[in-house]
Amino acid sequence: MKFIAGTTGTWLRCPGYAKKILLNEGDLDAPGTLVQLIEIAPKTSVADHDHEHCTEVFHIISGRGHFVIDGRTVDLRPGDTLTCQPGEIHGTHNEQDAPFTYVVFKTNAKPGDIR
């Protein structure tokens, strides 16, 4: 068992968002896996990008926002889950006045696997 208190960890500031690593591959005993908490500030976006190897599963916790994946827009709200496969170009947009928060579970994650 591993318990992670909500006050544990450090938020890392990135262009357009903040992230907190909840579990890494050592915690999960599974190379290439990672669980992160992501927060997109109000009126902010994460630029389009893709991954050569990584699959991502996004589960929305709070707020509302949308992802654009290979040109298709998907509106998301709490409780929704979405996947993004390697090579799919995706960006995230929060046009609301409140933060957009979600958990992302990554498989086959490798350092520098972002284009």
URBEL-V522156 format. One record per residue. N is the residue number from 1. NEAR is the number of other ideal C-beta (glycine too) atoms within 12 Angstrom. Layout:
n = (N | N)
near = (NEAR | NEAR)
This chain:
n = (1 | 2 | 3 | 4 | 5 | 6 | 7 | 8 | 9 | 10 | 11 | 12 | 13 | 14 | 15 | 16 | 17 | 18 | 19 | 20 | 21 | 22 | 23 | 24 | 25 | 26 | 27 | 28 | 29 | 30 | 31 | 32 | 33 | 34 | 35 | 36 | 37 | 38 | 39 | 40 | 41 | 42 | 43 | 44 | 45 | 46 | 47 | 48 | 49 | 50 | 51 | 52 | 53 | 54 | 55 | 56 | 57 | 58 | 59 | 60 | 61 | 62 | 63 | 64 | 65 | 66 | 67 | 68 | 69 | 70 | 71 | 72 | 73 | 74 | 75 | 76 | 77 | 78 | 79 | 80 | 81 | 82 | 83 | 84 | 85 | 86 | 87 | 88 | 89 | 90 | 91 | 92 | 93 | 94 | 95 | 96 | 97 | 98 | 99 | 100 | 101 | 102 | 103 | 104 | 105 | 106 | 107 | 108 | 109 | 110 | 111 | 112 | 113 | 114 | 115)
near = (4 | 13 | 10 | 18 | 9 | 12 | 9 | 14 | 19 | 12 | 21 | 15 | 14 | 21 | 17 | 24 | 31 | 24 | 27 | 28 | 28 | 29 | 25 | 22 | 20 | 13 | 18 | 19 | 11 | 17 | 16 | 22 | 26 | 33 | 29 | 32 | 32 | 39 | 31 | 38 | 27 | 20 | 16 | 27 | 24 | 31 | 19 | 20 | 27 | 23 | 27 | 19 | 21 | 31 | 27 | 37 | 24 | 33 | 24 | 31 | 27 | 23 | 30 | 27 | 40 | 28 | 36 | 25 | 25 | 16 | 12 | 15 | 17 | 25 | 20 | 29 | 22 | 17 | 15 | 23 | 20 | 30 | 21 | 32 | 20 | 24 | 18 | 25 | 21 | 34 | 28 | 40 | 29 | 33 | 19 | 22 | 13 | 20 | 24 | 37 | 33 | 39 | 29 | 38 | 30 | 35 | 25 | 21 | 30 | 19 | 14 | 10 | 21 | 22 | 16)
